[in-house]
């Protein structure tokens, strides 16, 4: 038999246990609500537009292609020669500060893009990569320009397949920003470039070709028979005076040939192509004038003297 004192103790103990359980339930409910509010504070945050790394050049293009309101065949045209400065005025431009990276992804309907780079007259140093899927870079370029305003950069990059993105990294210091732009094309017709005969450049060999003063810009086309392509393209004006240097790599020189438009103002311009691969990897190169200013030819006499 339990005494009255024992019953009273059991009652008090039961009351204390129930009180502790009630306090624990309240604490758990408060902790759950706090964790829920913390989670919402992360999941509901909107991205800061200032840190958007996509190039604005193709944002409007993608939306117009998806809506069907754009004549995609007219987005890029290579049938008529156009100066690089004129092409820059037709595309959206974005500033890439020194040391920063900007990328642009686009739809698989885009078969090729023209990459445009320039500065306000300062030197330009940049790396351009074509990404296709994770950890896959089938096309790489390293660019140097002595004067990014006088000789802007213009390269045509083939983008077959899907999941393509172009990255542009300004490898110069913070004091040397650059301006970038992209021009897209969805047509499947080949680029009417380098209609002249291709010349085979063996691995380790050098191919040079001088151009007359009336040639304002030069078309350069490099390709292989399907093997990788490693080359360096230089625009010289005088002995070993590099005005523009491009180092290029493509994993398939037949599917992804290298096409360039080099602005060549002034006289004494020479294009030098170096096959930096071994002898087992030859390449085919073609060089020809792109834009010719006949007025300059009329001003040059037979002795090479120029009257201004």
ZARO-885628 format. One record per atom (N, C-alpha, C): z, y, x; residue in one letter; atom name. Coordinates in steps of 0.05 Angstrom, whole numbers, plus 5000, padded with zeros to 4 digits. Layout:
BEGIN
Z;Y;X;A;CA $
...
! end
This chain:
BEGIN
5000;4976;5017;X;N $
5000;5000;5000;X;CA $
5000;5025;5018;X;C $
4983;5044;5011;X;N $
4982;5069;5026;X;CA $
5001;5088;5014;X;C $
5015;5101;5032;X;N $
5034;5122;5023;X;CA $
5019;5147;5016;X;C $
5034;5165;5003;X;N $
5022;5190;4995;X;CA $
5014;5207;5019;X;C $
5029;5204;5041;X;N $
5022;5219;5066;X;CA $
4997;5209;5078;X;C $
4992;5183;5077;X;N $
4968;5171;5088;X;CA $
4943;5180;5071;X;C $
4946;5180;5044;X;N $
4925;5188;5027;X;CA $
4918;5217;5032;X;C $
4938;5234;5037;X;N $
4932;5262;5042;X;CA $
4917;5266;5068;X;C $
4924;5251;5088;X;N $
4910;5253;5114;X;CA $
4881;5244;5111;X;C $
4877;5222;5096;X;N $
4849;5212;5092;X;CA $
4833;5233;5077;X;C $
4845;5246;5058;X;N $
4831;5267;5042;X;CA $
4823;5290;5060;X;C $
4841;5299;5077;X;N $
4835;5321;5095;X;CA $
4814;5313;5115;X;C $
4814;5289;5125;X;N $
4794;5280;5145;X;CA $
4767;5278;5132;X;C $
4766;5268;5107;X;N $
4740;5267;5093;X;CA $
4729;5295;5088;X;C $
4746;5314;5081;X;N $
4738;5342;5077;X;CA $
4727;5354;5102;X;C $
4740;5348;5125;X;N $
4731;5359;5151;X;CA $
4703;5348;5158;X;C $
4700;5322;5153;X;N $
4674;5309;5160;X;CA $
4651;5321;5143;X;C $
4657;5324;5117;X;N $
4637;5336;5099;X;CA $
4631;5365;5107;X;C $
4651;5379;5115;X;N $
4647;5407;5124;X;CA $
4630;5408;5149;X;C $
4635;5390;5168;X;N $
4618;5390;5192;X;CA $
4589;5383;5186;X;C $
4585;5363;5168;X;N $
4558;5356;5161;X;CA $
4543;5379;5147;X;C $
4558;5394;5131;X;N $
4545;5417;5118;X;CA $
4537;5439;5138;X;C $
4555;5443;5158;X;N $
4548;5463;5179;X;CA $
4524;5454;5195;X;C $
4523;5428;5201;X;N $
4501;5417;5217;X;CA $
4475;5420;5202;X;C $
4475;5415;5176;X;N $
4451;5418;5160;X;CA $
4441;5447;5160;X;C $
4460;5466;5157;X;N $
4452;5494;5158;X;CA $
4440;5501;5185;X;C $
4452;5491;5207;X;N $
4442;5497;5234;X;CA $
4415;5485;5238;X;C $
4410;5461;5229;X;N $
4383;5449;5232;X;CA $
4362;5464;5216;X;C $
4369;5473;5192;X;N $
4350;5488;5176;X;CA $
4343;5514;5190;X;C $
4363;5528;5201;X;N $
4358;5553;5215;X;CA $
4341;5548;5240;X;C $
4347;5526;5255;X;N $
4331;5520;5279;X;CA $
4302;5514;5272;X;C $
4297;5499;5250;X;N $
4270;5493;5241;X;CA $
4255;5518;5234;X;C $
4268;5536;5219;X;N $
4254;5561;5212;X;CA $
4248;5578;5236;X;C $
4266;5578;5256;X;N $
4261;5594;5280;X;CA $
4237;5583;5296;X;C $
4236;5556;5298;X;N $
4213;5544;5312;X;CA $
4187;5549;5297;X;C $
4188;5548;5271;X;N $
4164;5554;5256;X;CA $
4154;5582;5260;X;C $
4172;5601;5262;X;N $
4163;5629;5266;X;CA $
4152;5632;5294;X;C $
4163;5618;5314;X;N $
4152;5620;5341;X;CA $
4124;5609;5342;X;C $
4121;5586;5329;X;N $
4094;5573;5329;X;CA $
4074;5591;5316;X;C $
4081;5604;5294;X;N $
4063;5622;5280;X;CA $
4056;5646;5298;X;C $
4075;5655;5314;X;N $
4069;5678;5331;X;CA $
4048;5672;5352;X;C $
4044;5646;5359;X;N $
4023;5639;5378;X;CA $
3997;5631;5364;X;C $
3999;5616;5343;X;N $
3975;5607;5330;X;CA $
3960;5628;5314;X;C $
3974;5648;5305;X;N $
3961;5669;5289;X;CA $
3951;5692;5305;X;C $
3955;5693;5331;X;N $
3946;5715;5347;X;CA $
3915;5714;5349;X;C $
3903;5737;5345;X;N $
3874;5739;5347;X;CA $
3866;5745;5376;X;C $
3844;5736;5385;X;N $
3835;5741;5413;X;CA $
3830;5770;5418;X;C $
3837;5779;5441;X;N $
3833;5807;5449;X;CA $
3804;5811;5457;X;C $
3789;5829;5443;X;N $
3761;5833;5450;X;CA $
3757;5842;5478;X;C $
3777;5854;5491;X;N $
3773;5864;5518;X;CA $
3770;5841;5538;X;C $
3778;5816;5530;X;N $
3777;5794;5549;X;CA $
3755;5774;5541;X;C $
3736;5783;5524;X;N $
3714;5766;5517;X;CA $
3695;5764;5540;X;C $
3690;5740;5550;X;N $
3673;5736;5574;X;CA $
3644;5731;5568;X;C $
3636;5731;5543;X;N $
3608;5727;5537;X;CA $
3592;5752;5541;X;C $
3569;5749;5553;X;N $
3551;5772;5555;X;CA $
3542;5781;5528;X;C $
3541;5807;5524;X;N $
3533;5817;5498;X;CA $
3503;5816;5495;X;C $
3488;5807;5515;X;N $
3459;5808;5514;X;CA $
3448;5790;5493;X;C $
3460;5767;5488;X;N $
3449;5747;5470;X;CA $
3465;5744;5445;X;C $
3487;5760;5441;X;N $
3502;5757;5417;X;CA $
3485;5763;5392;X;C $
3471;5785;5393;X;N $
3454;5793;5370;X;CA $
3431;5774;5368;X;C $
3421;5764;5390;X;N $
3398;5745;5390;X;CA $
3405;5720;5375;X;C $
3429;5708;5382;X;N $
3437;5683;5369;X;CA $
3440;5687;5339;X;C $
3452;5709;5331;X;N $
3456;5713;5302;X;CA $
3430;5717;5288;X;C $
3411;5730;5300;X;N $
3385;5735;5287;X;CA $
3369;5709;5286;X;C $
3371;5692;5307;X;N $
3357;5666;5306;X;CA $
3368;5649;5284;X;C $
3395;5649;5282;X;N $
3408;5632;5261;X;CA $
3400;5641;5233;X;C $
3398;5667;5229;X;N $
3391;5677;5203;X;CA $
3362;5677;5197;X;C $
3345;5673;5217;X;N $
3316;5672;5213;X;CA $
3304;5699;5210;X;C $
3318;5720;5219;X;N $
3308;5748;5215;X;CA $
3294;5758;5239;X;C $
3292;5742;5260;X;N $
3280;5752;5285;X;CA $
3255;5737;5291;X;C $
3235;5751;5300;X;N $
3210;5739;5309;X;CA $
3215;5729;5337;X;C $
3225;5704;5340;X;N $
3234;5694;5365;X;CA $
3211;5693;5385;X;C $
3187;5691;5377;X;N $
3165;5690;5396;X;CA $
3161;5716;5410;X;C $
3172;5737;5400;X;N $
3168;5763;5412;X;CA $
3192;5772;5428;X;C $
3212;5755;5431;X;N $
3236;5763;5446;X;CA $
3230;5766;5475;X;C $
3212;5751;5486;X;N $
3205;5753;5514;X;CA $
3175;5747;5516;X;C $
3161;5765;5531;X;N $
3132;5762;5533;X;CA $
3125;5764;5563;X;C $
3109;5745;5572;X;N $
3100;5745;5600;X;CA $
3070;5748;5602;X;C $
3057;5752;5579;X;N $
3028;5754;5579;X;CA $
3019;5781;5591;X;C $
3034;5802;5587;X;N $
3028;5828;5598;X;CA $
3048;5836;5619;X;C $
3039;5845;5643;X;N $
3058;5853;5664;X;CA $
3076;5875;5654;X;C $
3102;5873;5659;X;N $
3121;5893;5652;X;CA $
3140;5898;5676;X;C $
3145;5923;5682;X;N $
3163;5929;5703;X;CA $
3192;5921;5696;X;C $
3207;5915;5716;X;N $
3234;5906;5711;X;CA $
3251;5928;5698;X;C $
3246;5953;5706;X;N $
3261;5975;5693;X;CA $
3255;5977;5664;X;C $
3230;5972;5656;X;N $
3223;5973;5627;X;CA $
3236;5950;5612;X;C $
3238;5927;5625;X;N $
3251;5904;5611;X;CA $
3281;5910;5607;X;C $
3293;5923;5627;X;N $
3321;5929;5624;X;CA $
3327;5947;5600;X;C $
3308;5965;5594;X;N $
3312;5983;5571;X;CA $
3310;5969;5545;X;C $
3298;5945;5544;X;N $
3294;5930;5519;X;CA $
3316;5911;5513;X;C $
3334;5905;5532;X;N $
3355;5885;5528;X;CA $
3382;5899;5527;X;C $
3402;5885;5516;X;N $
3430;5894;5517;X;CA $
3440;5891;5545;X;C $
3456;5910;5554;X;N $
3466;5910;5581;X;CA $
3497;5909;5581;X;C $
3507;5897;5602;X;N $
3536;5895;5605;X;CA $
3543;5900;5634;X;C $
3565;5913;5639;X;N $
3575;5919;5666;X;CA $
3593;5896;5676;X;C $
3587;5886;5699;X;N $
3604;5865;5712;X;CA $
3618;5878;5736;X;C $
3643;5881;5734;X;N $
3658;5894;5755;X;CA $
3660;5875;5780;X;C $
3666;5887;5803;X;N $
3668;5871;5827;X;CA $
3689;5850;5825;X;C $
3682;5826;5832;X;N $
3701;5804;5831;X;CA $
3705;5791;5804;X;C $
3691;5800;5784;X;N $
3694;5789;5757;X;CA $
3671;5770;5750;X;C $
3675;5755;5729;X;N $
3656;5735;5720;X;CA $
3650;5739;5690;X;C $
3624;5738;5683;X;N $
3616;5739;5655;X;CA $
3597;5716;5650;X;C $
3600;5704;5626;X;N $
3584;5681;5619;X;CA $
3571;5686;5592;X;C $
3549;5672;5587;X;N $
3535;5674;5562;X;CA $
3524;5647;5554;X;C $
3533;5636;5532;X;N $
3523;5611;5521;X;CA $
3504;5617;5499;X;C $
3483;5600;5496;X;N $
3463;5605;5475;X;CA $
3454;5579;5463;X;C $
3438;5581;5442;X;N $
3430;5558;5427;X;CA $
3409;5542;5442;X;C $
3406;5517;5434;X;N $
3386;5500;5448;X;CA $
3358;5507;5441;X;C $
3354;5525;5422;X;N $
3327;5535;5416;X;CA $
3316;5553;5438;X;C $
3334;5563;5455;X;N $
3325;5580;5477;X;CA $
3316;5562;5500;X;C $
3290;5564;5507;X;N $
3278;5548;5528;X;CA $
3280;5560;5556;X;C $
3282;5586;5557;X;N $
3284;5600;5583;X;CA $
3296;5628;5579;X;C $
3308;5638;5600;X;N $
3320;5665;5599;X;CA $
3312;5680;5624;X;C $
3308;5705;5622;X;N $
3304;5723;5644;X;CA $
3331;5736;5651;X;C $
3340;5732;5676;X;N $
3365;5744;5685;X;CA $
3359;5770;5700;X;C $
3371;5792;5691;X;N $
3365;5818;5702;X;CA $
3391;5829;5714;X;C $
3390;5839;5738;X;N $
3413;5852;5752;X;CA $
3404;5878;5765;X;C $
3422;5897;5765;X;N $
3416;5923;5778;X;CA $
3442;5937;5784;X;C $
3441;5958;5800;X;N $
3463;5975;5806;X;CA $
3454;6004;5804;X;C $
3471;6022;5810;X;N $
3464;6051;5810;X;CA $
3455;6061;5837;X;C $
3445;6043;5854;X;N $
3436;6050;5880;X;CA $
3452;6037;5903;X;C $
3474;6024;5896;X;N $
3490;6011;5915;X;CA $
3481;5982;5920;X;C $
3490;5969;5941;X;N $
3483;5941;5946;X;CA $
3493;5923;5923;X;C $
3481;5900;5921;X;N $
3488;5881;5900;X;CA $
3491;5854;5913;X;C $
3514;5841;5906;X;N $
3519;5813;5914;X;CA $
3529;5798;5890;X;C $
3516;5777;5883;X;N $
3523;5762;5859;X;CA $
3515;5733;5861;X;C $
3529;5716;5846;X;N $
3522;5688;5843;X;CA $
3515;5683;5814;X;C $
3493;5669;5809;X;N $
3484;5663;5782;X;CA $
3482;5633;5780;X;C $
3495;5622;5760;X;N $
3496;5593;5756;X;CA $
3486;5587;5727;X;C $
3472;5564;5725;X;N $
3466;5554;5699;X;CA $
3483;5529;5694;X;C $
3500;5531;5673;X;N $
3517;5508;5666;X;CA $
3504;5493;5643;X;C $
3506;5466;5645;X;N $
3498;5449;5623;X;CA $
3518;5427;5620;X;C $
3537;5431;5602;X;N $
3558;5413;5598;X;CA $
3580;5417;5619;X;C $
3602;5401;5616;X;N $
3624;5405;5635;X;CA $
3618;5395;5663;X;C $
3625;5411;5683;X;N $
3622;5403;5711;X;CA $
3593;5396;5718;X;C $
3574;5409;5706;X;N $
3546;5404;5712;X;CA $
3531;5431;5716;X;C $
3523;5436;5741;X;N $
3509;5461;5747;X;CA $
3482;5454;5759;X;C $
3461;5451;5742;X;N $
3435;5443;5753;X;CA $
3420;5465;5767;X;C $
3428;5490;5765;X;N $
3414;5513;5777;X;CA $
3434;5533;5788;X;C $
3431;5540;5814;X;N $
3448;5559;5826;X;CA $
3432;5580;5842;X;C $
3441;5605;5841;X;N $
3428;5626;5856;X;CA $
3449;5644;5868;X;C $
3443;5653;5893;X;N $
3459;5673;5907;X;CA $
3441;5696;5913;X;C $
3448;5720;5904;X;N $
3431;5743;5905;X;CA $
3443;5765;5922;X;C $
3426;5778;5939;X;N $
3434;5802;5954;X;CA $
3412;5822;5951;X;C $
3419;5847;5944;X;N $
3400;5869;5942;X;CA $
3411;5892;5959;X;C $
3394;5904;5975;X;N $
3403;5927;5990;X;CA $
3406;5951;5972;X;C $
3389;5955;5953;X;N $
3390;5977;5934;X;CA $
3383;5966;5907;X;C $
3404;5962;5890;X;N $
3400;5950;5864;X;CA $
3387;5968;5844;X;C $
3382;5993;5850;X;N $
3367;6011;5832;X;CA $
3338;6012;5839;X;C $
3332;6013;5865;X;N $
3304;6014;5874;X;CA $
3290;5987;5871;X;C $
3305;5966;5875;X;N $
3294;5939;5873;X;CA $
3312;5922;5856;X;C $
3312;5924;5829;X;N $
3328;5908;5812;X;CA $
3319;5878;5813;X;C $
3338;5861;5806;X;N $
3333;5832;5808;X;CA $
3323;5822;5781;X;C $
3304;5804;5782;X;N $
3293;5792;5758;X;CA $
3284;5763;5764;X;C $
3297;5744;5751;X;N $
3291;5716;5754;X;CA $
3288;5703;5727;X;C $
3271;5683;5725;X;N $
3266;5669;5701;X;CA $
3277;5641;5704;X;C $
3297;5634;5688;X;N $
3312;5609;5690;X;CA $
3304;5591;5666;X;C $
3295;5567;5673;X;N $
3289;5547;5652;X;CA $
3315;5535;5641;X;C $
3317;5532;5615;X;N $
3341;5522;5602;X;CA $
3334;5499;5582;X;C $
3322;5477;5591;X;N $
3316;5455;5572;X;CA $
3342;5442;5564;X;C $
3341;5430;5540;X;N $
3365;5415;5530;X;CA $
3384;5433;5516;X;C $
3408;5423;5512;X;N $
3429;5438;5497;X;CA $
3453;5443;5515;X;C $
3472;5457;5504;X;N $
3497;5463;5518;X;CA $
3492;5479;5543;X;C $
3474;5498;5542;X;N $
3468;5515;5566;X;CA $
3484;5540;5565;X;C $
3491;5550;5588;X;N $
3505;5575;5591;X;CA $
3499;5586;5619;X;C $
3496;5613;5620;X;N $
3491;5627;5645;X;CA $
3516;5642;5653;X;C $
3524;5639;5678;X;N $
3547;5654;5688;X;CA $
3538;5672;5710;X;C $
3549;5696;5710;X;N $
3543;5717;5730;X;CA $
3569;5726;5743;X;C $
3572;5722;5768;X;N $
3596;5730;5783;X;CA $
3589;5751;5803;X;C $
3602;5774;5801;X;N $
3598;5795;5821;X;CA $
3616;5789;5844;X;C $
3605;5781;5866;X;N $
3620;5773;5890;X;CA $
3627;5797;5908;X;C $
3619;5821;5900;X;N $
3624;5845;5916;X;CA $
3653;5855;5910;X;C $
3660;5876;5924;X;N $
3686;5888;5919;X;CA $
3687;5904;5893;X;C $
3711;5913;5886;X;N $
3714;5927;5860;X;CA $
3698;5952;5859;X;C $
3692;5964;5883;X;N $
3677;5990;5883;X;CA $
3647;5986;5878;X;C $
3638;5961;5875;X;N $
3609;5956;5872;X;CA $
3603;5941;5846;X;C $
3605;5954;5823;X;N $
3598;5941;5798;X;CA $
3568;5937;5796;X;C $
3560;5919;5778;X;N $
3532;5915;5773;X;CA $
3527;5914;5743;X;C $
3502;5918;5735;X;N $
3494;5917;5707;X;CA $
3477;5892;5703;X;C $
3483;5876;5683;X;N $
3469;5852;5678;X;CA $
3457;5852;5650;X;C $
3436;5836;5647;X;N $
3423;5833;5621;X;CA $
3408;5807;5620;X;C $
3404;5796;5596;X;N $
3389;5772;5592;X;CA $
3367;5776;5571;X;C $
3344;5764;5576;X;N $
3323;5764;5556;X;CA $
3315;5735;5550;X;C $
3315;5728;5525;X;N $
3311;5700;5518;X;CA $
3283;5695;5507;X;C $
3275;5670;5509;X;N $
3249;5662;5499;X;CA $
3252;5634;5487;X;C $
3240;5629;5464;X;N $
3241;5603;5450;X;CA $
3214;5589;5451;X;C $
3193;5601;5460;X;N $
3168;5588;5461;X;CA $
3166;5566;5481;X;C $
3150;5546;5476;X;N $
3147;5523;5494;X;CA $
3123;5526;5513;X;C $
3108;5548;5510;X;N $
3085;5551;5528;X;CA $
3094;5557;5556;X;C $
3079;5548;5576;X;N $
3087;5553;5604;X;CA $
3084;5582;5611;X;C $
3099;5590;5631;X;N $
3098;5618;5640;X;CA $
3072;5623;5655;X;C $
3057;5643;5648;X;N $
3032;5648;5663;X;CA $
3038;5662;5689;X;C $
3050;5647;5707;X;N $
3057;5658;5734;X;CA $
3045;5640;5755;X;C $
3039;5652;5778;X;N $
3029;5638;5801;X;CA $
3005;5622;5794;X;C $
2984;5636;5784;X;N $
2959;5622;5777;X;CA $
2943;5614;5802;X;C $
2951;5625;5825;X;N $
2937;5617;5849;X;CA $
2946;5589;5858;X;C $
2933;5579;5878;X;N $
2939;5552;5888;X;CA $
2967;5552;5901;X;C $
2981;5530;5897;X;N $
3007;5527;5910;X;CA $
3003;5517;5938;X;C $
3021;5525;5955;X;N $
3021;5516;5983;X;CA $
3046;5500;5988;X;C $
3043;5477;6001;X;N $
3066;5459;6007;X;CA $
3081;5470;6031;X;C $
3107;5473;6028;X;N $
3125;5482;6049;X;CA $
3144;5458;6055;X;C $
3140;5446;6078;X;N $
3156;5423;6085;X;CA $
3185;5431;6090;X;C $
3203;5411;6090;X;N $
3231;5417;6094;X;CA $
3236;5430;6122;X;C $
3250;5452;6122;X;N $
3255;5467;6147;X;CA $
3233;5486;6156;X;C $
3210;5486;6141;X;N $
3188;5504;6148;X;CA $
3191;5531;6136;X;C $
3175;5550;6146;X;N $
3176;5578;6137;X;CA $
3147;5586;6129;X;C $
3146;5600;6106;X;N $
3120;5610;6096;X;CA $
3123;5640;6091;X;C $
3106;5656;6103;X;N $
3107;5685;6100;X;CA $
3080;5695;6091;X;C $
3081;5717;6075;X;N $
3056;5729;6065;X;CA $
3060;5759;6062;X;C $
3044;5775;6076;X;N $
3046;5804;6073;X;CA $
3031;5814;6048;X;C $
3039;5838;6038;X;N $
3026;5849;6015;X;CA $
3018;5878;6020;X;C $
2997;5886;6007;X;N $
2987;5914;6011;X;CA $
3005;5934;5998;X;C $
3003;5959;6006;X;N $
3021;5980;5995;X;CA $
3018;5984;5965;X;C $
2994;5978;5954;X;N $
2989;5983;5925;X;CA $
3002;5962;5907;X;C $
3013;5941;5919;X;N $
3027;5920;5903;X;CA $
3055;5930;5897;X;C $
3061;5936;5872;X;N $
3087;5946;5864;X;CA $
3107;5924;5859;X;C $
3098;5900;5851;X;N $
3116;5878;5847;X;CA $
3101;5852;5852;X;C $
3116;5831;5859;X;N $
3104;5805;5868;X;CA $
3115;5783;5851;X;C $
3098;5764;5845;X;N $
3106;5740;5831;X;CA $
3111;5718;5851;X;C $
3134;5704;5849;X;N $
3141;5682;5866;X;CA $
3147;5658;5849;X;C $
3135;5636;5855;X;N $
3139;5611;5840;X;CA $
3144;5588;5860;X;C $
3166;5574;5856;X;N $
3174;5551;5872;X;CA $
3178;5527;5854;X;C $
3169;5504;5863;X;N $
3173;5479;5848;X;CA $
3171;5456;5867;X;C $
3179;5432;5857;X;N $
3176;5407;5871;X;CA $
3164;5386;5852;X;C $
3163;5361;5861;X;N $
3152;5340;5845;X;CA $
3173;5325;5829;X;C $
3196;5338;5826;X;N $
3219;5326;5812;X;CA $
3243;5322;5829;X;C $
3240;5326;5855;X;N $
3263;5325;5873;X;CA $
3278;5351;5874;X;C $
3302;5351;5885;X;N $
3317;5376;5886;X;CA $
3303;5398;5903;X;C $
3309;5422;5897;X;N $
3297;5445;5910;X;CA $
3319;5462;5923;X;C $
3316;5467;5949;X;N $
3334;5485;5963;X;CA $
3317;5504;5980;X;C $
3320;5529;5975;X;N $
3302;5549;5988;X;CA $
3316;5576;5990;X;C $
3306;5592;6008;X;N $
3314;5620;6011;X;CA $
3289;5638;6010;X;C $
3290;5657;5993;X;N $
3268;5676;5989;X;CA $
3277;5703;5999;X;C $
3262;5716;6016;X;N $
3269;5742;6028;X;CA $
3246;5761;6024;X;C $
3253;5786;6017;X;N $
3234;5808;6017;X;CA $
3241;5826;6040;X;C $
3222;5828;6059;X;N $
3226;5844;6083;X;CA $
3208;5869;6083;X;C $
3218;5889;6095;X;N $
3203;5914;6099;X;CA $
3208;5924;6128;X;C $
3192;5914;6146;X;N $
3197;5918;6174;X;CA $
3208;5894;6187;X;C $
3210;5893;6213;X;N $
3219;5869;6228;X;CA $
3248;5863;6221;X;C $
3252;5840;6208;X;N $
3279;5830;6201;X;CA $
3296;5850;6186;X;C $
3283;5865;6169;X;N $
3296;5885;6152;X;CA $
3296;5874;6124;X;C $
3316;5859;6116;X;N $
3317;5846;6090;X;CA $
3325;5866;6069;X;C $
3308;5869;6049;X;N $
3314;5886;6026;X;CA $
3325;5870;6003;X;C $
3317;5844;6002;X;N $
3327;5827;5981;X;CA $
3327;5798;5991;X;C $
3349;5784;5985;X;N $
3352;5756;5994;X;CA $
3361;5740;5970;X;C $
3349;5717;5966;X;N $
3356;5698;5945;X;CA $
3358;5670;5956;X;C $
3381;5658;5953;X;N $
3384;5630;5959;X;CA $
3387;5614;5933;X;C $
3370;5594;5930;X;N $
3367;5580;5904;X;CA $
3370;5550;5908;X;C $
3382;5537;5888;X;N $
3384;5508;5887;X;CA $
3378;5500;5858;X;C $
3360;5480;5854;X;N $
3356;5467;5828;X;CA $
3356;5437;5833;X;C $
3368;5423;5814;X;N $
3369;5394;5817;X;CA $
3343;5380;5811;X;C $
3325;5394;5797;X;N $
3299;5382;5790;X;CA $
3279;5405;5791;X;C $
3263;5407;5813;X;N $
3244;5428;5816;X;CA $
3220;5427;5799;X;C $
3216;5405;5784;X;N $
3194;5403;5765;X;CA $
3202;5411;5738;X;C $
3226;5403;5729;X;N $
3236;5411;5703;X;CA $
3247;5439;5703;X;C $
3258;5448;5726;X;N $
3270;5474;5728;X;CA $
3258;5488;5753;X;C $
3233;5497;5751;X;N $
3222;5512;5774;X;CA $
3235;5539;5776;X;C $
3231;5551;5800;X;N $
3242;5578;5805;X;CA $
3220;5599;5804;X;C $
3223;5618;5786;X;N $
3203;5639;5782;X;CA $
3217;5666;5786;X;C $
3206;5683;5802;X;N $
3217;5709;5808;X;CA $
3197;5731;5805;X;C $
3207;5755;5799;X;N $
3191;5780;5801;X;CA $
3205;5798;5821;X;C $
3192;5803;5844;X;N $
3204;5820;5864;X;CA $
3191;5847;5864;X;C $
3207;5868;5860;X;N $
3196;5895;5862;X;CA $
3193;5902;5891;X;C $
3169;5913;5898;X;N $
3162;5918;5926;X;CA $
3152;5946;5930;X;C $
3168;5966;5926;X;N $
3159;5994;5931;X;CA $
3156;5999;5961;X;C $
3139;6018;5968;X;N $
3135;6025;5996;X;CA $
3114;6008;6009;X;C $
3113;6010;6036;X;N $
3092;5996;6051;X;CA $
3106;5976;6070;X;C $
3089;5958;6080;X;N $
3099;5938;6099;X;CA $
3116;5916;6086;X;C $
3111;5909;6061;X;N $
3127;5888;6048;X;CA $
3117;5861;6055;X;C $
3135;5843;6062;X;N $
3129;5816;6069;X;CA $
3149;5797;6054;X;C $
3139;5776;6042;X;N $
3156;5756;6029;X;CA $
3157;5732;6048;X;C $
3182;5723;6053;X;N $
3186;5700;6070;X;CA $
3201;5679;6054;X;C $
3190;5654;6054;X;N $
3202;5632;6040;X;CA $
3210;5611;6060;X;C $
3235;5603;6059;X;N $
3246;5583;6078;X;CA $
3255;5559;6061;X;C $
3244;5536;6067;X;N $
3254;5511;6055;X;CA $
3278;5502;6070;X;C $
3302;5506;6059;X;N $
3327;5499;6073;X;CA $
3334;5470;6070;X;C $
3318;5454;6056;X;N $
3324;5426;6054;X;CA $
3313;5411;6078;X;C $
3319;5385;6079;X;N $
3309;5368;6101;X;CA $
3279;5362;6097;X;C $
3267;5348;6116;X;N $
3239;5343;6115;X;CA $
3231;5324;6092;X;C $
3250;5310;6081;X;N $
3244;5292;6058;X;CA $
3240;5307;6032;X;C $
3246;5333;6031;X;N $
3245;5348;6006;X;CA $
3226;5372;6009;X;C $
3200;5368;6009;X;N $
3182;5391;6009;X;CA $
3181;5405;5983;X;C $
3171;5429;5983;X;N $
3168;5445;5959;X;CA $
3140;5458;5958;X;C $
3132;5466;5935;X;N $
3107;5480;5932;X;CA $
3112;5509;5924;X;C $
3099;5528;5938;X;N $
3104;5556;5934;X;CA $
3078;5570;5928;X;C $
3079;5590;5911;X;N $
3056;5607;5905;X;CA $
3065;5636;5903;X;C $
3050;5654;5916;X;N $
3056;5682;5917;X;CA $
3031;5697;5909;X;C $
3034;5717;5892;X;N $
3012;5734;5884;X;CA $
3022;5760;5873;X;C $
3005;5781;5873;X;N $
3014;5807;5862;X;CA $
3018;5805;5832;X;C $
3038;5820;5822;X;N $
3044;5820;5794;X;CA $
3035;5847;5781;X;C $
3042;5869;5793;X;N $
3033;5895;5784;X;CA $
3021;5910;5808;X;C $
2997;5920;5804;X;N $
2983;5935;5825;X;CA $
2978;5963;5816;X;C $
2985;5982;5833;X;N $
2980;6011;5828;X;CA $
2956;6019;5844;X;C $
2933;6021;5830;X;N $
2908;6028;5844;X;CA $
2908;6056;5855;X;C $
2924;6074;5844;X;N $
2925;6101;5854;X;CA $
2934;6102;5883;X;C $
2952;6084;5891;X;N $
2962;6083;5918;X;CA $
2940;6075;5937;X;C $
2923;6057;5928;X;N $
2901;6047;5945;X;CA $
2881;6069;5951;X;C $
2877;6087;5932;X;N $
2858;6109;5936;X;CA $
2868;6130;5956;X;C $
2895;6130;5960;X;N $
2906;6150;5978;X;CA $
2907;6141;6007;X;C $
2901;6115;6012;X;N $
2903;6104;6038;X;CA $
2875;6104;6051;X;C $
2873;6115;6074;X;N $
2847;6115;6088;X;CA $
2843;6089;6103;X;C $
2821;6086;6115;X;N $
2815;6061;6129;X;CA $
2832;6057;6154;X;C $
2842;6079;6165;X;N $
2859;6076;6189;X;CA $
2888;6071;6183;X;C $
2895;6068;6157;X;N $
2922;6062;6150;X;CA $
2939;6087;6145;X;C $
2928;6111;6148;X;N $
2942;6136;6144;X;CA $
2944;6142;6114;X;C $
2967;6152;6105;X;N $
2972;6158;6077;X;CA $
2975;6188;6074;X;C $
2959;6199;6055;X;N $
2961;6228;6049;X;CA $
2975;6231;6023;X;C $
2996;6249;6023;X;N $
3012;6255;5999;X;CA $
3007;6283;5990;X;C $
! end
